[in-house]
Amino acid sequence: MTDSPKRVLYVIGCGARPTADIPDFVTWAQRLGWDVCVILTPKGRQFTETDRLAKVTGHPVRSEYKHPDEPDVLPWPPDAFVVAPATFNTINKWAAGISDTLVLGLLNEGLGLDVPMIAVPNPNMALARHPAFLQSVESLRSWGVRVMFDPARFPLPKSVPGETSRSLFPWEALREEFVDASRGLSGRATG
Ligand SMILES: Cc1cc2nc3c(=O)[nH]c(=O)nc-3n(C[C@H](O)[C@H](O)[C@H](O)COP(=O)(O)O)c2cc1C
């Protein structure tokens, strides 16, 4: 475990195009005084420049569980989690308690930490109607996760691989949700 004098935010990205825009969210959160760490699913790494993210955050961008003999490289525990974008796959596996990526391991543990967690799922319109997905969203909400899934407010892309999934992503609404969720957090706050 490493310590940080600032509040620590884990920003988690998955295998979807909006992951490319995580750097802007990171710099915004840093301006609010957060020490931001980015963790990506292995698929998520294909959608962004990890070297740039490591430079901006000052932390390695992790995706794999560490070797048992390696030291922890990120501050732990975080004071908040943001999962944006959250894939159909990761939402369902998280709700099922599966921990087969580092991201899922952290998210599952996060449910037991009693810290704010926000997830912004990014399924396409068809996947968003899948009964397992709807059930996963409901479960995560019932466990206290702020799941920003509301196709009427946050329109979804028609097809998953399209560029639209990037332009539609509700970053501005996420910023508002994050400010609301982190209001009143104490801990190691400096900002
Ligand atoms: C170009 C491309 C774009 C994708 N976009 C999305 C997306 O927006 N939402 C989604 O749920 N899956 C999307 N996928 C599928 C996921 O990457 C795939 O389900 C993967 O297994 C997710 O792994 P992860 O949840 O560990 O990141 C996309 C795949 C490709 C190749």
Ligand as a Chemical Component Dictionary entry (heavy atoms), coordinates in Angstrom:
data_LIG
# 
_chem_comp.id                   LIG 
_chem_comp.type                 NON-POLYMER 
_chem_comp.pdbx_formal_charge   0 
_chem_comp.three_letter_code    LIG 
# 
loop_
_chem_comp_atom.comp_id 
_chem_comp_atom.atom_id 
_chem_comp_atom.alt_atom_id 
_chem_comp_atom.type_symbol 
_chem_comp_atom.charge 
_chem_comp_atom.model_Cartn_x 
_chem_comp_atom.model_Cartn_y 
_chem_comp_atom.model_Cartn_z 
_chem_comp_atom.pdbx_ordinal 
LIG C1  C1  C 0 -14.314 -1.008 -31.764 1  
LIG C2  C2  C 0 -15.047 -1.624 -30.594 2  
LIG C3  C3  C 0 -15.881 -0.838 -29.845 3  
LIG C4  C4  C 0 -16.580 -1.389 -28.769 4  
LIG N1  N1  N 0 -17.408 -0.595 -28.063 5  
LIG C5  C5  C 0 -18.111 -1.105 -27.032 6  
LIG C6  C6  C 0 -19.005 -0.271 -26.302 7  
LIG O1  O1  O 0 -19.152 0.918  -26.560 8  
LIG N2  N2  N 0 -19.693 -0.826 -25.281 9  
LIG C7  C7  C 0 -19.569 -2.152 -24.932 10 
LIG O2  O2  O 0 -20.229 -2.592 -23.990 11 
LIG N3  N3  N 0 -18.718 -2.974 -25.628 12 
LIG C8  C8  C 0 -17.990 -2.478 -26.649 13 
LIG N4  N4  N 0 -17.141 -3.287 -27.367 14 
LIG C9  C9  C 0 -17.023 -4.703 -26.989 15 
LIG C10 C10 C 0 -16.073 -4.877 -25.806 16 
LIG O3  O3  O 0 -14.787 -4.346 -26.083 17 
LIG C11 C11 C 0 -15.963 -6.387 -25.462 18 
LIG O4  O4  O 0 -17.203 -6.867 -24.993 19 
LIG C12 C12 C 0 -14.878 -6.675 -24.460 20 
LIG O5  O5  O 0 -14.906 -8.063 -24.123 21 
LIG C13 C13 C 0 -15.065 -5.851 -23.183 22 
LIG O6  O6  O 0 -14.067 -6.203 -22.255 23 
LIG P1  P1  P 0 -13.937 -5.388 -20.879 24 
LIG O7  O7  O 0 -15.291 -5.307 -20.273 25 
LIG O8  O8  O 0 -13.003 -6.246 -20.050 26 
LIG O9  O9  O 0 -13.335 -4.075 -21.212 27 
LIG C14 C14 C 0 -16.417 -2.751 -28.437 28 
LIG C15 C15 C 0 -15.548 -3.545 -29.187 29 
LIG C16 C16 C 0 -14.875 -2.984 -30.263 30 
LIG C17 C17 C 0 -13.939 -3.861 -31.049 31 
# 
loop_
_chem_comp_bond.comp_id 
_chem_comp_bond.atom_id_1 
_chem_comp_bond.atom_id_2 
_chem_comp_bond.value_order 
_chem_comp_bond.pdbx_ordinal 
LIG C1  C2  SING 1  
LIG C2  C3  SING 2  
LIG C2  C16 DOUB 3  
LIG C3  C4  DOUB 4  
LIG C4  N1  SING 5  
LIG C4  C14 SING 6  
LIG N1  C5  DOUB 7  
LIG C5  C6  SING 8  
LIG C5  C8  SING 9  
LIG C6  O1  DOUB 10 
LIG C6  N2  SING 11 
LIG N2  C7  SING 12 
LIG C7  O2  DOUB 13 
LIG C7  N3  SING 14 
LIG N3  C8  DOUB 15 
LIG C8  N4  SING 16 
LIG N4  C9  SING 17 
LIG N4  C14 SING 18 
LIG C9  C10 SING 19 
LIG C10 O3  SING 20 
LIG C10 C11 SING 21 
LIG C11 O4  SING 22 
LIG C11 C12 SING 23 
LIG C12 O5  SING 24 
LIG C12 C13 SING 25 
LIG C13 O6  SING 26 
LIG O6  P1  SING 27 
LIG P1  O7  DOUB 28 
LIG P1  O8  SING 29 
LIG P1  O9  SING 30 
LIG C14 C15 DOUB 31 
LIG C15 C16 SING 32 
LIG C16 C17 SING 33 
# 
